[in-house]
């Protein structure tokens, strides 16, 4: 059976997820102690504190599982990502429907790959836009069908491997 393809996440996102995961793991004894303390109060059927502590435990365990799965199926390696071609792990500068004033810059990757940069949107390679631009070269125009049914053309202005320092800065040939 072939190993599933790893999804790209930025190094910053990986570090942030690892930090959150460790904090949740470190918090487990606190939640367990709270549950035990509330259990000792007596009747569990009408113990709101016990119920709240158990719910907190369930939520934190679900988040631990989610983060663990993201990290297990993610990579920060951008093997094959090259300058000038829109690929997973690329920051892409585009314009829509031939209107050079309607520009957007985004990262192609999973939502987990999202950066702390508020100006840099992340689109999955499975999204209509992401699927349309993956493999496109600078200057190439492609079309895709938006969720509302409209056909949109998108022209690649530039594509470059993700670099946290340069991610939201369009190159001068825009």
N, C-alpha and C positions, 0 to 999 in steps of 0.2 A: 504494500500500500504506500503510495507516494505521500511524503510529508507535506502538510498544507503550507502554502506560501505565507511567509511572515509579512505582517503589515508594518509599514514605516511609521515610526513616531520620532519626533525630534528629541535630541539628547536632553533638552530642558524639560520636556514633558516626561521623559523616562525618569529623570531625577525627582521630579515633583511627585510622580506616582509612587516611586519607591519610598519617598519620605512619608507620604500619606499612609502607605501600607504598613510601614514600620510603626507609625504612631498608633494606628488601629490595633496592631498586634500588641504593642506595649500597653494599650488601654484595656485589654482583655481582663487582667486580674482585677482592675477597678470595677468593671461591670459585674464580674463574678461575685465580688465581695458585696456589691449593692444588692444583687439577687439574693444572696444568702442572708443578708441583713433583713431584707423585706420578708423573706420566707419565715424568719423567726418571729415576725409580728403576729403570726397566727393564720387564721382562715384565709386561704389563697383565693377563694371564690370572690371575695369582696375586698381584695387588697390592691388598690389602684397603684401603689408604689411598686409592688411586685410586678404587676402587668406592664408598667412603664419600663422597668428595668429589663424585663424579658424582651420587650419590643425593641429597646435600644440595642440589646445584644443581637437580636435577629437582623436589624438594619446594619449593624457594624459587620457582622459575619457575611452578610450578602455583599457588602462593599469590598471586604477582603477578598472574597471569591471573584468578584468582578475585576478588581485591579490585578489579581494574580493571573487571571485568564488573559487580560490585555497584555501584561508583561510577558507571559509565556508565548504569546503569538505575535510578538512585536520585535522589530529590529530597528536600530539606529543606523545600520549600514545602508549606504546608498549605492550598492554595487550596480553598475550599469547606468547610473544617472549621469548624463552628460550635458554640457552646455549646449543650448540651442534646441533641445528636444524636451517636450513636456512629458515627464514620466513621474511615477510615484516617487515622492521625495523632492520634487522640483517646485520652485516658486515660479509661478507663471503670471505674466502680465499680458492682458488681453483687452480687446475692445469688441463691442457687440454690434451686429447688424450694419456694419460699415461705418458706424459713427465713432470716429477717433476720439471724441470727447466723452464717450460712455466707456470709460476704462475701469478695469478691476484687476487687483492683484490677489492671488490666492496660492495656497499650498495644496498640492495633490497628496492626499493621504487619508488616514482614518480620522474620525472625530477625536480619537484618543491622541492623534498627532498634533492637535491644535496647540498653538504656541501661546505664550503670554502676551504676544503682540496684538493689541486690539484692532490694528489696521490690517491684519492678515487673516482672512477667512480660510477655512480648510474645507475642501471638497473631497469626498471619497472618490476613488477611481470607479466605483460602481454607480455613482450618481449620474444623472443624464449629462451634466456638463463635464464631469470628470471623465466619464467613458468616452465622450466625444473628443476631448483634447489629448488623451493619453496617446503618445506616439507622434503627435503633430510637431512639425518643425517651425521655427521662427518664420513668420510671413505666411504660413499656411492658414487657410480658412476652412472651418468645418461647420456642419450643422447638427443640431440636436433638437429633440422635442422636449419642451419644458413640461412640468407636471400639469400645467393648465392647458396643454394641447398645442400651444403656439410653437412654430418652428423658429429657432433662433440661430443666427450665424455668429460664430465666434472666431476672431482672428488672433493668432498668437503673435504678440509683439516681441516677447522674449521669454526664455525659460532657462533657469539655472538651478543647479543643486542647492538645496536649502542651506543657508548660512545665517545664523541668528543675528549677526551684525548687519547683514545686507538685505534681509528678507523682504522688507516693505519699501525698499528704495528702487524704483524703476531705473533701468539703465538709460543712458543718454540717447539711445536711438529710438526712444518712444516717440 
